[in-house]
Amino acid sequence: MEATTLNPTQMHLLKLFSFNNSEEFASEVQMVLTRYFMKQLDEEADRLWDAGILNQATLDAIRKTDLHAQLN
């Protein structure tokens, strides 16, 4: 089996979790990360909308697309 090298973000998270391993702390970290990535997604969607790349027709088409089927 090939060894996997962790990236700096993964190493930082491992160090962070080594200090407090409670379920409450894990939930709090999960919420912080979720909010961060939701904000990033919202900002990118706004940028695409403002640039005319994303519009209601595109959103309607995405809504009708089975995105899971495209992963295979």
Secondary structure as UniProt FT lines:
FT   HELIX           8..19
FT   HELIX           23..50
FT   TURN            51..52
FT   HELIX           56..63
FT   TURN            67..68
FT   HELIX           69..71
//
